[in-house]
């Protein structure tokens, strides 16, 4: 029913027992019909390897591999070659999460930019979707994506067009670029969507003071949106204060349904279809 498009079952903070408990709860939700799929998203080499293992081990799990901007300083040419190799695994569906984070600056900004560009180029070469992390770097993320041709007509021609409601026909071209946990303005969101990107809504959509993301959800058609947890982070209301898990994606979907004026069931179905199309899930 629901597709948690961005989670970290590979989070380094889990003990082996905690990770198995999380996976067990996901399996229960899948068996119960609440969840259909979960993406395990890499952020460095070790987590990308684990995402590949999880995506091979569980039929509901798919993966992405890449270096998060926090870890950009650790990505050399050998690491990039190993990411390329992992990207060839059967159930690895994207390069990510990659991008820029100028809030924490755990890696120098010039190193972040270089790492980001190399991984976008890799995704283009491999004709794979791209999962983007952007924090306090909206302008430079957009510039790099445009400058590397991530939104080019050539790239969009590689993928089938997506459904586009009336007034949004110019956004039918799909560049397979996903802005994970989108936190930008409505105007930026609309610009991205018209370029061919998709936006993902996470737990902050449920926070009562988060007016900016609410405006995005109200004004961007559901055909261009996904839902996610970014677990174990960004726990939605009413579970805020707890460690996040994939089953909590239902709270974000419920809030999105209200803002879109759709039923929960319709919202779950459309966002799941969007994710399956984006990640090329049979």
C-alpha positions, 0 to 999 in steps of 0.5 A: 500500500505505502512505499517508504521511499527513503529509510536507513535500515543501514544506520550505523547507530543500530545494534544488530539486535535493533536492526533485526527488530526494525526489519521484523516490524517492517515485515509485519507491516508488509504482511499486514498490508500497510507497507509494500516497499522500503528503500534502504539508502546508502550514505557511504561505502559501508552503508551502501554495501549494507543497502545492497545486502538488504535489497537482496535479502528482503523482497520488499527492499530496494536500495540506493548507493552513494556518498552523502555530503557529510561523508564526501571527504571519505570518497576517493577514486577507489570508493567511487569505483566501488559505488559503481560496482554496487550500483550494478546489483540487481535491486539497487535502483538509484545513486544516492543520497548525494548532494550538498549540506552547508548546515553542518559542513562535515566535509569541506564545501569544495569537496562536497561539490566535487563529490556531488558532481562525480556522482551525478555524472555516474548516475547519468552514465549508468542511466540511473535515478538520483536521490538528492540531499540538499540543506542550506544549499538550494542554489548550488544544488540546482546549479550543479544539477543543471550544469551537469545535464541532470535535467537535459532533454537527452536524459529525460528521453531515457525514461517514459513520461509521467502523468501530468495533470492539466496545467502541468503538461510541461512537467511530463518529462521525467529526469528521475531526480528526487529531492528527498525530504524536500524543505524548500519553498513552493516556488522552488518545488514548482521549478524543480517539478517543471524541470523534471524532478520529483519531491518527497515529503517526510515527517516535517510535513506533520509539524505544526509550524512547518508552513513552507512544506505545507504550501508545497504539499497544497500546491504541487500535484500529487503526481509529482510527490512521494512519501518517506520517513528518513528513519531513524530520523525526522519522526512525524507527529504523533510519534515525535520524540521516538526513533523513527521507523518505516511504518510511521510513513502512514502519518506523513501520508495521512497529512499529505492526503488532507492537504491534497484533498484526497483520501488516504487510500488514494494518496497511498496508491498514487505515491506508491505508483510514483515511487515504483515508476521512479525506481523502475519497480516491476 
